[in-house]
């Protein structure tokens, strides 16, 4: 995990934007906690903590499953690198 100056989470591969975009294209329009954990290189527990802290905006919740829009992740993390 890479920590930005403002304590923001960022993908571990923050050097080549095209590589990350191709990786994110493998996911659907809504990412699960497992998807985010794999993409950002952090634990699922950390993803849940970040959801609770509001770092991923307002995710959808279907029963017990959180879904985070891919567009939000692209805007929040990929455009920064």
C-alpha positions in Angstrom: 0.0 0.0 0.0 1.2 3.5 -0.8 0.3 6.3 1.5 -0.2 9.6 -0.1 0.5 12.9 1.6 -3.2 13.2 2.7 -3.4 9.7 4.1 -5.2 8.5 1.0 -5.1 4.9 -0.2 -3.7 4.3 -3.7 -3.2 1.3 -5.8 0.2 -0.4 -5.2 1.0 -0.1 -8.9 0.9 3.7 -9.1 3.4 4.1 -11.9 1.7 3.2 -15.2 -1.9 4.4 -15.6 -2.6 2.3 -18.7 -1.6 -1.0 -16.9 -4.0 -0.2 -14.0 -6.8 0.8 -16.3 -6.6 -2.6 -18.1 -6.6 -4.3 -14.7 -9.7 -2.5 -13.6 -11.4 -3.3 -16.9 -11.5 -6.9 -15.8 -14.0 -6.0 -13.1 -17.7 -5.3 -13.5 -19.4 -1.9 -13.0 -19.8 -2.6 -9.3 -16.8 -3.8 -7.3 -17.1 -6.0 -4.3 -15.0 -5.8 -1.1 -12.9 -8.7 -2.5 -12.4 -6.8 -5.8 -11.3 -3.7 -4.0 -9.0 -5.6 -1.7 -7.2 -7.2 -4.6 -7.0 -4.0 -6.7 -5.7 -1.8 -3.9 -3.5 -4.4 -2.3 -5.1 -4.1 1.1 -7.0 -6.5 3.4 -10.7 -6.9 3.3 -10.9 -5.7 6.9 -9.2 -2.4 5.8 -11.7 -2.0 3.0 -14.6 -2.4 5.5 -12.9 0.2 7.8 -12.5 2.6 4.8 -16.2 2.0 3.8 -17.3 2.9 7.4 -15.0 6.0 7.3 -16.6 7.1 4.1 -13.5 6.8 1.9 -15.4 5.1 -0.9 -18.3 7.5 -1.1 -21.7 5.9 -0.5 -21.5 2.3 -1.7 -24.5 0.2 -2.5 -25.4 -2.5 0.0 -27.3 -5.6 -1.1 -28.1 -7.6 2.0 -24.7 -8.0 3.6 -22.7 -7.3 0.4 -21.2 -3.9 -0.4 -20.8 -2.9 -4.0 -18.7 0.2 -4.9 -19.2 1.8 -8.4 -16.1 1.3 -10.6 -16.5 4.9 -11.9 -15.9 6.2 -8.3 -12.7 4.1 -8.0 -11.4 5.3 -11.4 -12.1 8.9 -10.5 -10.7 8.7 -7.0 -7.5 6.6 -7.5 -6.6 6.2 -11.1 -6.8 9.9 -12.1 -4.4 10.8 -9.3 -1.4 8.8 -10.6 
